[in-house]
Amino acid sequence: MVEYLDAARRAGDTLETAAVREGSGAWWPTGEKGSLTLRTNWCSGSSGAGTFLVRLWAATREERFIDLAEAAAAAIHRERWYSPLATCHGLPGDGQYLLDLADFTGQQRFRHWADDLAAIMMTRNTLRDGLMLLPDETSSDITVGYATGLSGCLAFLLRLGHGGPRWADLPFLCVGLRSHHANRSILIEGDLLPVHLNRSRSLAAAE
């Protein structure tokens, strides 16, 4: 699998070159030809780049990758008030990344930053038929989709409150799952994916 790791490292090199650093933060261009727009989101910005970079750091232990991943988190936290409620390009997706970073590094400040994002989400709630709900990416309607609606918000809030991995990691956890008892991490194909087993009933049952 060395060739795959080498390819991933080259992708990390590209992200390092493309990063726009300002103070403690790191942003990335959206990717459209000629665009100078910088974003912090999962679909095209700091959250998505960081999601890859923190896993690349876990595989290589190259400090430059974790430095960039933490700078991506700083950019997300700095611009949190300007993000919509969409997992694809807003607070829930950014919050999922901050929880990833907290799990991989063990640094609780990233979990506190995720709390800050959740607090902002709650300021935007509305009442429908006596139920407190969160709007979708438009901030003017309520839809239930994962990427742009309510279920994505709930996925982040549930993980924030109860622990466990991001849902996208679950297929990998279901294959060859075994516990690494020394630090309560999951060992998958020789790689460590930190998760809070004691906070996730489903993973504890799988163990």
WOUR-V705976 format. One record per residue. N is the residue number from 1. RES is the residue in three letters. PHI is phi as a letter, one per 30 degrees, with the letter a starting at -180 (999 if undefined). PSI is psi in radians with two decimals (999 if undefined). OMEGA is omega in degrees with one decimal (none if undefined). Layout:
N:RES:PHI:PSI:OMEGA ; N:RES:PHI:PSI:OMEGA
This chain:
1:MET:999:0.14:-176.7 ; 2:VAL:d:-0.64:-177.9 ; 3:GLU:d:-0.56:179.0 ; 4:TYR:d:-0.68:177.9 ; 5:LEU:d:-0.68:176.9 ; 6:ASP:d:-0.71:177.7 ; 7:ALA:d:-0.72:178.3 ; 8:ALA:d:-0.67:178.5 ; 9:ARG:d:-0.66:177.1 ; 10:ARG:d:-0.65:175.4 ; 11:ALA:d:-0.69:176.4 ; 12:GLY:d:-0.66:176.7 ; 13:ASP:d:-0.72:179.6 ; 14:THR:d:-0.77:178.7 ; 15:LEU:d:-0.65:178.1 ; 16:GLU:d:-0.73:-179.9 ; 17:THR:d:-0.66:-175.7 ; 18:ALA:d:-0.27:-175.6 ; 19:ALA:d:2.47:174.0 ; 20:VAL:c:1.95:-176.2 ; 21:ARG:c:2.37:174.3 ; 22:GLU:b:1.99:-175.6 ; 23:GLY:i:-2.24:-179.2 ; 24:SER:d:-0.05:-173.9 ; 25:GLY:c:2.84:175.9 ; 26:ALA:b:2.28:178.1 ; 27:TRP:b:2.85:176.5 ; 28:TRP:b:2.55:174.2 ; 29:PRO:d:2.70:-176.7 ; 30:THR:d:-0.37:175.7 ; 31:GLY:j:-0.35:178.2 ; 32:GLU:d:2.49:-176.7 ; 33:LYS:e:2.18:178.0 ; 34:GLY:i:-0.06:-177.8 ; 35:SER:d:2.38:175.3 ; 36:LEU:c:0.15:-178.7 ; 37:THR:d:2.30:178.7 ; 38:LEU:c:2.40:-177.6 ; 39:ARG:b:2.88:175.6 ; 40:THR:c:0.18:-167.5 ; 41:ASN:c:3.00:-179.2 ; 42:TRP:d:-0.73:-175.1 ; 43:CYS:d:-0.46:-177.0 ; 44:SER:a:1.23:179.1 ; 45:GLY:l:-2.67:-170.3 ; 46:SER:d:-0.73:-177.7 ; 47:SER:d:-0.79:179.0 ; 48:GLY:d:-0.76:177.8 ; 49:ALA:d:-0.76:-179.2 ; 50:GLY:d:-0.63:178.3 ; 51:THR:e:-0.71:176.7 ; 52:PHE:d:-0.78:-173.4 ; 53:LEU:d:-0.66:-178.7 ; 54:VAL:d:-0.57:176.7 ; 55:ARG:d:-0.60:175.3 ; 56:LEU:d:-0.71:176.2 ; 57:TRP:d:-0.71:179.7 ; 58:ALA:d:-0.55:-178.7 ; 59:ALA:d:-0.53:-174.0 ; 60:THR:c:-0.44:-174.7 ; 61:ARG:i:0.50:174.7 ; 62:GLU:d:2.12:-172.8 ; 63:GLU:d:-0.52:-178.2 ; 64:ARG:d:-0.55:-178.5 ; 65:PHE:d:-0.70:178.2 ; 66:ILE:d:-0.55:175.2 ; 67:ASP:d:-0.77:178.7 ; 68:LEU:d:-0.70:179.9 ; 69:ALA:d:-0.72:179.0 ; 70:GLU:d:-0.58:176.0 ; 71:ALA:d:-0.62:174.9 ; 72:ALA:d:-0.73:178.7 ; 73:ALA:d:-0.69:179.1 ; 74:ALA:d:-0.68:177.9 ; 75:ALA:d:-0.73:178.5 ; 76:ILE:d:-0.82:-177.2 ; 77:HIS:d:-0.62:-179.2 ; 78:ARG:d:-0.65:-173.7 ; 79:GLU:c:0.35:-172.4 ; 80:ARG:d:-0.56:-176.7 ; 81:TRP:d:-0.23:-175.9 ; 82:TYR:c:0.03:-175.4 ; 83:SER:c:2.50:177.0 ; 84:PRO:d:-3.11:179.2 ; 85:LEU:c:1.36:179.1 ; 86:ALA:b:2.27:177.7 ; 87:THR:d:-0.67:-179.9 ; 88:CYS:d:-0.80:-172.8 ; 89:HIS:b:0.92:179.9 ; 90:GLY:a:-2.81:-170.7 ; 91:LEU:d:-0.76:-179.0 ; 92:PRO:d:-0.77:178.3 ; 93:GLY:d:-0.70:177.0 ; 94:ASP:d:-0.68:178.3 ; 95:GLY:d:-0.66:176.1 ; 96:GLN:e:-0.71:178.5 ; 97:TYR:d:-0.73:178.9 ; 98:LEU:d:-0.64:176.0 ; 99:LEU:d:-0.68:173.4 ; 100:ASP:e:-0.85:-175.8 ; 101:LEU:d:-0.70:177.0 ; 102:ALA:d:-0.73:-179.1 ; 103:ASP:d:-0.76:-177.2 ; 104:PHE:d:-0.65:-174.6 ; 105:THR:c:-0.36:-175.2 ; 106:GLY:i:0.14:-178.9 ; 107:GLN:c:2.00:-174.5 ; 108:GLN:d:-0.28:179.5 ; 109:ARG:d:-0.54:179.3 ; 110:PHE:d:-0.57:174.0 ; 111:ARG:d:-0.67:176.4 ; 112:HIS:d:-0.65:176.7 ; 113:TRP:d:-0.67:175.8 ; 114:ALA:d:-0.66:174.5 ; 115:ASP:e:-0.71:179.7 ; 116:ASP:d:-0.72:178.6 ; 117:LEU:d:-0.72:179.0 ; 118:ALA:d:-0.66:179.1 ; 119:ALA:d:-0.68:177.4 ; 120:ILE:d:-0.73:177.6 ; 121:MET:e:-0.72:-176.9 ; 122:MET:d:-0.42:176.5 ; 123:THR:d:-0.25:-176.8 ; 124:ARG:c:0.24:-177.2 ; 125:ASN:d:2.84:176.4 ; 126:THR:b:2.85:179.9 ; 127:LEU:c:2.28:174.9 ; 128:ARG:b:2.04:179.7 ; 129:ASP:h:0.68:177.9 ; 130:GLY:i:0.04:-180.0 ; 131:LEU:c:2.39:175.1 ; 132:MET:d:2.10:-176.6 ; 133:LEU:b:2.88:177.8 ; 134:LEU:c:2.44:-179.5 ; 135:PRO:d:2.94:178.9 ; 136:ASP:d:-2.83:-175.4 ; 137:GLU:d:-0.40:-178.5 ; 138:THR:d:-0.29:-175.1 ; 139:SER:i:0.16:-178.2 ; 140:SER:b:0.00:-179.0 ; 141:ASP:b:2.90:177.6 ; 142:ILE:b:2.05:175.1 ; 143:THR:b:2.87:-169.9 ; 144:VAL:c:0.08:-177.5 ; 145:GLY:d:2.77:-179.9 ; 146:TYR:d:-0.88:-172.0 ; 147:ALA:d:-0.58:-173.1 ; 148:THR:b:0.15:-174.2 ; 149:GLY:b:-2.71:-168.5 ; 150:LEU:d:-0.69:-175.6 ; 151:SER:d:-0.55:175.4 ; 152:GLY:d:-0.68:176.1 ; 153:CYS:d:-0.77:-178.7 ; 154:LEU:d:-0.65:179.2 ; 155:ALA:e:-0.76:178.2 ; 156:PHE:d:-0.82:-177.5 ; 157:LEU:d:-0.66:177.6 ; 158:LEU:d:-0.74:178.3 ; 159:ARG:d:-0.70:178.4 ; 160:LEU:d:-0.70:-176.9 ; 161:GLY:d:-0.51:-171.0 ; 162:HIS:b:-0.07:177.1 ; 163:GLY:i:-2.99:-178.0 ; 164:GLY:j:3.04:-177.6 ; 165:PRO:d:2.97:169.7 ; 166:ARG:d:2.51:-173.3 ; 167:TRP:e:-0.55:-178.2 ; 168:ALA:d:-0.36:178.1 ; 169:ASP:d:-0.23:-173.5 ; 170:LEU:e:-0.71:178.7 ; 171:PRO:e:-0.60:179.8 ; 172:PHE:d:-0.57:178.9 ; 173:LEU:d:-0.42:-177.7 ; 174:CYS:d:-0.19:-179.2 ; 175:VAL:c:2.10:177.4 ; 176:GLY:i:0.59:-176.7 ; 177:LEU:d:2.22:171.4 ; 178:ARG:a:2.62:-173.5 ; 179:SER:d:2.44:172.2 ; 180:HIS:c:1.70:-166.2 ; 181:HIS:d:-0.38:-174.6 ; 182:ALA:d:-0.73:-178.7 ; 183:ASN:b:0.33:177.2 ; 184:ARG:h:0.72:176.8 ; 185:SER:c:2.98:176.3 ; 186:ILE:c:2.26:178.7 ; 187:LEU:c:2.04:-177.6 ; 188:ILE:b:2.01:176.2 ; 189:GLU:h:0.68:178.0 ; 190:GLY:i:-0.04:-178.9 ; 191:ASP:c:2.61:178.7 ; 192:LEU:c:2.18:173.9 ; 193:LEU:c:1.81:-176.6 ; 194:PRO:d:2.26:173.2 ; 195:VAL:b:2.73:-179.4 ; 196:HIS:d:1.53:-177.6 ; 197:LEU:d:-0.62:-177.7 ; 198:ASN:d:-0.16:179.7 ; 199:ARG:c:0.11:-177.8 ; 200:SER:b:1.89:-177.5 ; 201:ARG:d:-0.67:-176.6 ; 202:SER:d:-0.74:179.7 ; 203:LEU:d:-0.63:178.1 ; 204:ALA:d:-0.68:178.3 ; 205:ALA:d:-0.68:179.5 ; 206:ALA:d:-0.60:179.3 ; 207:GLU:d:999:none
